């Protein structure tokens, strides 16, 4: 299981997303799209938009089609439960 967060350094919602994962012991890979234009293109290909944060969960080599966009706390907690279940099963 891999969790990837596309971010930029000045994004407040990105910081909240990373903080949420750290507080809940979810390991993730951060991709700074401001620093890496190839990854910025990849983000657009995967999500259809350029806004960050975008969190993608990959399990068994497949990316979750319900990628997490932004930082909507109720939705994020719901999705976190899905991530937690995947990590512990």
The first five atom37 places (N, CA, C, CB, O) and aatype in JSON, in Angstrom:
{
  "aatype": [20, 20, 20, 20, 20, 20, 20, 20, 20, 20, 20, 20, 20, 20, 20, 20, 20, 20, 20, 20, 20, 20, 20, 20, 20, 20, 20, 20, 20, 20, 20, 20, 20, 20, 20, 20, 20, 20, 20, 20, 20, 20, 20, 20, 20, 20, 20, 20, 20, 20, 20, 20, 20, 20, 20, 20, 20, 20, 20, 20, 20, 20, 20, 20, 20, 20, 20, 20, 20, 20, 20, 20, 20, 20, 20, 20, 20, 20, 20, 20, 20, 20, 20, 20, 20, 20, 20, 20, 20],
  "atom_mask": [
    [1, 1, 1, 1, 1],
    [1, 1, 1, 1, 1],
    [1, 1, 1, 1, 1],
    [1, 1, 1, 1, 1],
    [1, 1, 1, 1, 1],
    [1, 1, 1, 1, 1],
    [1, 1, 1, 1, 1],
    [1, 1, 1, 1, 1],
    [1, 1, 1, 1, 1],
    [1, 1, 1, 1, 1],
    [1, 1, 1, 1, 1],
    [1, 1, 1, 1, 1],
    [1, 1, 1, 1, 1],
    [1, 1, 1, 1, 1],
    [1, 1, 1, 1, 1],
    [1, 1, 1, 1, 1],
    [1, 1, 1, 1, 1],
    [1, 1, 1, 1, 1],
    [1, 1, 1, 1, 1],
    [1, 1, 1, 1, 1],
    [1, 1, 1, 1, 1],
    [1, 1, 1, 1, 1],
    [1, 1, 1, 1, 1],
    [1, 1, 1, 1, 1],
    [1, 1, 1, 1, 1],
    [1, 1, 1, 1, 1],
    [1, 1, 1, 1, 1],
    [1, 1, 1, 1, 1],
    [1, 1, 1, 1, 1],
    [1, 1, 1, 1, 1],
    [1, 1, 1, 1, 1],
    [1, 1, 1, 1, 1],
    [1, 1, 1, 1, 1],
    [1, 1, 1, 1, 1],
    [1, 1, 1, 1, 1],
    [1, 1, 1, 1, 1],
    [1, 1, 1, 1, 1],
    [1, 1, 1, 1, 1],
    [1, 1, 1, 1, 1],
    [1, 1, 1, 1, 1],
    [1, 1, 1, 1, 1],
    [1, 1, 1, 1, 1],
    [1, 1, 1, 1, 1],
    [1, 1, 1, 1, 1],
    [1, 1, 1, 1, 1],
    [1, 1, 1, 1, 1],
    [1, 1, 1, 1, 1],
    [1, 1, 1, 1, 1],
    [1, 1, 1, 1, 1],
    [1, 1, 1, 1, 1],
    [1, 1, 1, 1, 1],
    [1, 1, 1, 1, 1],
    [1, 1, 1, 1, 1],
    [1, 1, 1, 1, 1],
    [1, 1, 1, 1, 1],
    [1, 1, 1, 1, 1],
    [1, 1, 1, 1, 1],
    [1, 1, 1, 1, 1],
    [1, 1, 1, 1, 1],
    [1, 1, 1, 1, 1],
    [1, 1, 1, 1, 1],
    [1, 1, 1, 1, 1],
    [1, 1, 1, 1, 1],
    [1, 1, 1, 1, 1],
    [1, 1, 1, 1, 1],
    [1, 1, 1, 1, 1],
    [1, 1, 1, 1, 1],
    [1, 1, 1, 1, 1],
    [1, 1, 1, 1, 1],
    [1, 1, 1, 1, 1],
    [1, 1, 1, 1, 1],
    [1, 1, 1, 1, 1],
    [1, 1, 1, 1, 1],
    [1, 1, 1, 1, 1],
    [1, 1, 1, 1, 1],
    [1, 1, 1, 1, 1],
    [1, 1, 1, 1, 1],
    [1, 1, 1, 1, 1],
    [1, 1, 1, 1, 1],
    [1, 1, 1, 1, 1],
    [1, 1, 1, 1, 1],
    [1, 1, 1, 1, 1],
    [1, 1, 1, 1, 1],
    [1, 1, 1, 1, 1],
    [1, 1, 1, 1, 1],
    [1, 1, 1, 1, 1],
    [1, 1, 1, 1, 1],
    [1, 1, 1, 1, 1],
    [1, 1, 1, 1, 1]
  ],
  "atom_positions": [
    [[0.85, -1.17, 0.0], [0.0, 0.0, 0.0], [0.89, 1.24, 0.0], [-0.97, 0.0, 1.22], [1.79, 1.37, 0.83]],
    [[0.64, 2.13, -0.93], [1.39, 3.37, -1.02], [0.44, 4.56, -1.0], [2.26, 3.4, -2.3], [-0.6, 4.54, -1.67]],
    [[0.78, 5.56, -0.23], [0.02, 6.8, -0.17], [0.93, 7.9, -0.7], [-0.49, 7.12, 1.3], [2.05, 8.08, -0.21]],
    [[0.45, 8.64, -1.7], [1.22, 9.72, -2.3], [0.41, 11.0, -2.21], [1.58, 9.4, -3.77], [-0.78, 11.01, -2.51]],
    [[1.07, 12.08, -1.8], [0.42, 13.38, -1.7], [1.15, 14.34, -2.64], [0.42, 13.91, -0.23], [2.35, 14.56, -2.5]],
    [[0.43, 14.9, -3.59], [0.95, 15.95, -4.46], [0.71, 17.28, -3.74], [0.27, 15.93, -5.89], [-0.41, 17.57, -3.33]],
    [[1.76, 18.07, -3.59], [1.7, 19.3, -2.79], [2.46, 20.44, -3.45], [2.25, 19.04, -1.39], [3.12, 20.27, -4.48]],
    [[2.34, 21.6, -2.83], [3.24, 22.73, -3.08], [3.64, 23.3, -1.71], [2.56, 23.85, -3.99], [2.92, 23.09, -0.73]],
    [[4.76, 24.0, -1.62], [5.23, 24.49, -0.32], [4.31, 25.5, 0.36], [6.58, 25.1, -0.49], [4.3, 25.6, 1.58]],
    [[3.56, 26.25, -0.41], [2.74, 27.32, 0.17], [1.29, 26.91, 0.4], [2.77, 28.52, -0.72], [0.48, 27.74, 0.82]],
    [[0.95, 25.68, 0.15], [-0.43, 25.2, 0.24], [-0.81, 24.85, 1.68], [-0.63, 23.97, -0.67], [-0.28, 23.91, 2.26]],
    [[-1.74, 25.62, 2.25], [-2.18, 25.36, 3.62], [-2.89, 24.03, 3.77], [-3.08, 26.47, 4.08], [-2.71, 23.33, 4.77]],
    [[-3.73, 23.68, 2.78], [-4.43, 22.4, 2.85], [-3.46, 21.22, 2.73], [-5.49, 22.31, 1.75], [-3.7, 20.16, 3.29]],
    [[-2.37, 21.43, 2.0], [-1.34, 20.38, 1.92], [-0.73, 20.14, 3.29], [-0.23, 20.78, 0.9], [-0.53, 19.0, 3.71]],
    [[-0.45, 21.23, 4.0], [0.13, 21.11, 5.34], [-0.85, 20.41, 6.28], [0.49, 22.5, 5.89], [-0.43, 19.59, 7.1]],
    [[-2.14, 20.72, 6.17], [-3.14, 20.05, 7.01], [-3.23, 18.57, 6.68], [-4.51, 20.71, 6.83], [-3.35, 17.74, 7.58]],
    [[-3.16, 18.23, 5.41], [-3.21, 16.84, 4.99], [-2.02, 16.07, 5.55], [-3.24, 16.73, 3.46], [-2.18, 14.98, 6.1]],
    [[-0.84, 16.63, 5.4], [0.37, 15.96, 5.9], [0.32, 15.84, 7.42], [1.64, 16.73, 5.49], [0.7, 14.8, 7.97]],
    [[-0.15, 16.85, 8.09], [-0.28, 16.81, 9.54], [-1.26, 15.72, 9.97], [-0.74, 18.17, 10.08], [-1.0, 14.99, 10.93]],
    [[-2.38, 15.63, 9.27], [-3.37, 14.6, 9.57], [-2.75, 13.21, 9.45], [-4.59, 14.72, 8.64], [-2.93, 12.37, 10.33]],
    [[-2.01, 12.98, 8.36], [-1.37, 11.67, 8.18], [-0.32, 11.42, 9.25], [-0.74, 11.56, 6.8], [-0.25, 10.32, 9.8]],
    [[0.49, 12.41, 9.57], [1.52, 12.23, 10.6], [0.87, 11.92, 11.95], [2.4, 13.49, 10.71], [1.32, 11.02, 12.66]],
    [[-0.17, 12.66, 12.29], [-0.86, 12.44, 13.56], [-1.49, 11.06, 13.66], [-1.92, 13.5, 13.76], [-1.69, 10.53, 14.76]],
    [[-1.81, 10.47, 12.51], [-2.46, 9.17, 12.48], [-1.54, 8.05, 11.99], [-3.7, 9.23, 11.61], [-2.0, 6.97, 11.62]],
    [[-0.23, 8.34, 11.98], [0.79, 7.35, 11.65], [0.61, 6.7, 10.29], [0.81, 6.28, 12.69], [0.81, 5.5, 10.13]],
    [[0.22, 7.51, 9.31], [0.11, 7.02, 7.93], [1.36, 7.47, 7.18], [-1.19, 7.55, 7.23], [1.61, 8.67, 7.04]],
    [[2.13, 6.51, 6.7], [3.32, 6.84, 5.93], [2.89, 7.27, 4.53], [4.3, 5.62, 5.86], [1.95, 6.72, 3.97]],
    [[3.59, 8.26, 3.98], [3.25, 8.75, 2.66], [4.49, 9.26, 1.96], [2.2, 9.86, 2.76], [5.52, 9.54, 2.58]],
    [[4.37, 9.38, 0.65], [5.39, 10.0, -0.17], [4.85, 11.34, -0.62], [5.79, 9.1, -1.39], [3.73, 11.43, -1.12]],
    [[5.64, 12.39, -0.43], [5.23, 13.72, -0.85], [5.9, 14.08, -2.17], [5.57, 14.77, 0.24], [7.1, 13.89, -2.34]],
    [[5.11, 14.61, -3.1], [5.64, 15.08, -4.37], [5.33, 16.57, -4.48], [5.03, 14.29, -5.58], [4.16, 16.97, -4.51]],
    [[6.37, 17.37, -4.53], [6.24, 18.82, -4.63], [6.16, 19.18, -6.12], [7.44, 19.56, -3.94], [7.17, 19.16, -6.82]],
    [[4.95, 19.5, -6.59], [4.76, 19.79, -8.01], [5.3, 21.17, -8.4], [3.29, 19.71, -8.36], [5.45, 21.45, -9.59]],
    [[5.6, 22.02, -7.44], [6.22, 23.31, -7.74], [7.69, 23.11, -8.13], [6.1, 24.26, -6.53], [8.25, 23.9, -8.89]],
    [[8.29, 22.07, -7.61], [9.71, 21.79, -7.86], [9.92, 20.88, -9.07], [10.34, 21.15, -6.63], [11.0, 20.88, -9.66]],
    [[8.91, 20.1, -9.44], [9.1, 19.07, -10.45], [7.99, 19.17, -11.5], [9.13, 17.66, -9.8], [6.87, 18.73, -11.26]],
    [[8.32, 19.74, -12.65], [7.31, 19.95, -13.69], [6.81, 18.64, -14.3], [7.89, 20.81, -14.78], [5.66, 18.56, -14.72]],
    [[7.65, 17.62, -14.34], [7.19, 16.31, -14.83], [6.12, 15.75, -13.91], [8.38, 15.32, -14.94], [5.13, 15.18, -14.38]],
    [[6.31, 15.9, -12.61], [5.32, 15.42, -11.65], [4.06, 16.28, -11.69], [5.91, 15.42, -10.23], [2.96, 15.78, -11.44]],
    [[4.2, 17.57, -12.01], [3.03, 18.43, -12.17], [2.18, 17.94, -13.35], [3.46, 19.91, -12.38], [0.95, 17.91, -13.26]],
    [[2.83, 17.57, -14.44], [2.11, 17.0, -15.59], [1.44, 15.69, -15.21], [3.07, 16.78, -16.79], [0.3, 15.42, -15.59]],
    [[2.16, 14.87, -14.45], [1.61, 13.6, -13.98], [0.35, 13.83, -13.14], [2.67, 12.82, -13.15], [-0.64, 13.11, -13.27]],
    [[0.39, 14.85, -12.27], [-0.76, 15.18, -11.45], [-1.98, 15.51, -12.31], [-0.44, 16.36, -10.53], [-3.08, 15.03, -12.04]],
    [[-1.78, 16.31, -13.34], [-2.88, 16.67, -14.23], [-3.42, 15.44, -14.94], [-2.42, 17.73, -15.26], [-4.63, 15.28, -15.08]],
    [[-2.52, 14.56, -15.39], [-2.95, 13.33, -16.05], [-3.78, 12.45, -15.13], [-1.74, 12.54, -16.56], [-4.77, 11.86, -15.56]],
    [[-3.4, 12.37, -13.87], [-4.09, 11.49, -12.92], [-5.38, 12.08, -12.39], [-3.18, 11.18, -11.77], [-6.36, 11.37, -12.2]],
    [[-5.38, 13.4, -12.15], [-6.53, 14.0, -11.48], [-7.39, 14.86, -12.39], [-6.05, 14.83, -10.32], [-8.54, 15.17, -12.07]],
    [[-6.84, 15.24, -13.53], [-7.58, 16.11, -14.43], [-7.57, 17.56, -14.01], [-8.99, 15.64, -14.54], [-8.29, 18.38, -14.59]],
    [[-6.76, 17.91, -13.04], [-6.7, 19.29, -12.56], [-5.33, 19.55, -11.93], [-7.84, 19.59, -11.53], [-4.55, 18.62, -11.72]],
    [[-5.05, 20.81, -11.64], [-3.73, 21.19, -11.13], [-3.76, 21.56, -9.66], [-3.19, 22.35, -11.94], [-2.71, 21.81, -9.08]],
    [[-4.93, 21.6, -9.03], [-5.02, 21.97, -7.62], [-4.42, 20.93, -6.71], [-6.46, 22.21, -7.24], [-4.44, 19.74, -7.0]],
    [[-3.89, 21.39, -5.6], [-3.32, 20.51, -4.59], [-3.97, 20.82, -3.25], [-1.77, 20.66, -4.51], [-4.5, 21.91, -3.08]],
    [[-3.94, 19.91, -2.32], [-3.34, 18.59, -2.39], [-4.22, 17.59, -3.12], [-3.05, 18.08, -0.99], [-5.45, 17.71, -3.16]],
    [[-3.56, 16.61, -3.71], [-4.23, 15.42, -4.22], [-3.53, 14.24, -3.58], [-4.19, 15.34, -5.81], [-2.31, 14.1, -3.68]],
    [[-4.3, 13.38, -2.92], [-3.76, 12.2, -2.26], [-4.23, 10.98, -3.03], [-4.2, 12.11, -0.77], [-5.43, 10.8, -3.27]],
    [[-3.28, 10.15, -3.42], [-3.59, 8.95, -4.18], [-3.14, 7.74, -3.37], [-2.89, 8.97, -5.58], [-2.02, 7.69, -2.86]],
    [[-4.04, 6.78, -3.26], [-3.74, 5.55, -2.53], [-3.61, 4.43, -3.55], [-4.85, 5.23, -1.47], [-4.49, 4.22, -4.38]],
    [[-2.5, 3.71, -3.46], [-2.25, 2.59, -4.36], [-2.17, 1.32, -3.53], [-0.94, 2.81, -5.18], [-1.44, 1.26, -2.54]],
    [[-2.93, 0.32, -3.93], [-2.9, -0.97, -3.25], [-2.82, -2.07, -4.3], [-4.15, -1.16, -2.33], [-3.57, -2.06, -5.27]],
    [[-1.92, -3.0, -4.09], [-1.74, -4.12, -5.02], [-1.49, -3.63, -6.45], [-2.97, -5.03, -4.99], [-1.98, -4.23, -7.41]],
    [[-0.74, -2.54, -6.58], [-0.38, -2.02, -7.88], [-1.46, -1.23, -8.58], [0.02, -3.13, -8.74], [-1.27, -0.8, -9.72]],
    [[-2.6, -1.02, -7.93], [-3.69, -0.26, -8.54], [-3.94, 1.01, -7.74], [-4.98, -1.1, -8.63], [-4.0, 0.98, -6.51]],
    [[-4.09, 2.11, -8.46], [-4.4, 3.36, -7.78], [-5.88, 3.41, -7.48], [-3.98, 4.57, -8.64], [-6.71, 3.0, -8.29]],
    [[-6.2, 3.92, -6.31], [-7.6, 4.09, -5.92], [-8.25, 5.09, -6.86], [-7.72, 4.55, -4.43], [-7.73, 6.19, -7.05]],
    [[-9.36, 4.71, -7.44], [-10.02, 5.6, -8.37], [-10.7, 6.77, -7.65], [-11.04, 4.83, -9.19], [-11.03, 7.78, -8.28]],
    [[-10.91, 6.64, -6.36], [-11.5, 7.71, -5.58], [-10.39, 8.47, -4.86], [-12.55, 7.16, -4.57], [-10.27, 8.44, -3.64]],
    [[-9.59, 9.15, -5.67], [-8.47, 9.92, -5.1], [-9.02, 11.02, -4.21], [-7.59, 10.52, -6.22], [-10.11, 11.53, -4.45]],
    [[-8.28, 11.39, -3.22], [-8.7, 12.41, -2.26], [-8.18, 13.75, -2.73], [-8.19, 12.1, -0.83], [-6.98, 13.93, -2.89]],
    [[-9.08, 14.69, -2.96], [-8.69, 16.02, -3.39], [-8.99, 17.0, -2.3], [-9.4, 16.43, -4.7], [-10.05, 16.93, -1.67]],
    [[-8.08, 17.92, -2.05], [-8.33, 18.96, -1.07], [-8.27, 18.46, 0.36], [-9.66, 19.58, -1.32], [-7.71, 17.4, 0.65]],
    [[-8.87, 19.24, 1.25], [-8.88, 18.88, 2.66], [-10.24, 19.2, 3.24], [-7.76, 19.63, 3.44], [-10.43, 20.2, 3.93]],
    [[-11.2, 18.34, 2.94], [-12.54, 18.39, 3.51], [-12.52, 17.4, 4.66], [-13.67, 18.03, 2.44], [-12.57, 16.19, 4.44]],
    [[-12.44, 17.9, 5.9], [-12.17, 17.02, 7.05], [-13.14, 15.85, 7.18], [-12.21, 17.83, 8.31], [-12.68, 14.73, 7.35]],
    [[-14.47, 16.04, 7.1], [-15.36, 14.87, 7.22], [-15.1, 13.82, 6.14], [-16.82, 15.32, 7.15], [-15.06, 12.62, 6.42]],
    [[-14.92, 14.29, 4.9], [-14.62, 13.35, 3.82], [-13.25, 12.72, 4.03], [-14.68, 14.06, 2.45], [-13.06, 11.53, 3.78]],
    [[-12.31, 13.52, 4.49], [-10.95, 13.02, 4.7], [-10.94, 11.95, 5.79], [-10.01, 14.18, 5.08], [-10.25, 10.93, 5.64]],
    [[-11.68, 12.16, 6.86], [-11.75, 11.14, 7.92], [-12.37, 9.86, 7.37], [-12.57, 11.65, 9.14], [-11.89, 8.77, 7.65]],
    [[-13.43, 10.0, 6.6], [-14.06, 8.82, 5.98], [-13.03, 8.08, 5.12], [-15.29, 9.24, 5.12], [-12.89, 6.86, 5.22]],
    [[-12.3, 8.82, 4.27], [-11.29, 8.2, 3.41], [-10.13, 7.64, 4.22], [-10.78, 9.21, 2.4], [-9.55, 6.62, 3.85]],
    [[-9.79, 8.31, 5.33], [-8.72, 7.82, 6.19], [-9.08, 6.44, 6.73], [-8.46, 8.8, 7.34], [-8.22, 5.56, 6.82]],
    [[-10.34, 6.25, 7.1], [-10.78, 4.93, 7.58], [-10.53, 3.88, 6.52], [-12.28, 4.95, 7.98], [-10.11, 2.77, 6.82]],
    [[-10.79, 4.23, 5.25], [-10.53, 3.3, 4.15], [-9.04, 3.0, 4.07], [-11.03, 3.88, 2.81], [-8.64, 1.85, 3.94]],
    [[-8.2, 4.05, 4.15], [-6.75, 3.86, 4.11], [-6.31, 2.99, 5.28], [-6.01, 5.23, 4.15], [-5.51, 2.07, 5.1]],
    [[-6.81, 3.28, 6.48], [-6.42, 2.52, 7.67], [-6.77, 1.05, 7.5], [-7.11, 3.09, 8.93], [-5.97, 0.17, 7.81]],
    [[-7.96, 0.78, 7.0], [-8.37, -0.63, 6.78], [-7.46, -1.32, 5.79], [-9.82, -0.7, 6.27], [-7.09, -2.48, 5.99]],
    [[-7.08, -0.61, 4.72], [-6.19, -1.2, 3.73], [-4.82, -1.47, 4.32], [-6.08, -0.29, 2.52], [-4.19, -2.48, 3.99]],
    [[-4.34, -0.58, 5.19], [-3.03, -0.74, 5.79], [-2.99, -1.9, 6.78], [-2.62, 0.54, 6.48], [-1.93, -2.5, 7.0]],
    [[-4.12, -2.22, 7.38], [-4.15, -3.21, 8.44], [-4.82, -4.52, 8.05], [-4.85, -2.64, 9.62], [-5.15, -5.34, 8.91]],
    [[-5.01, -4.73, 6.76], [-5.59, -6.0, 6.3], [-4.77, -6.6, 5.22], [-7.0, -5.81, 5.8], [-5.11, -7.67, 4.71]]
  ]
}
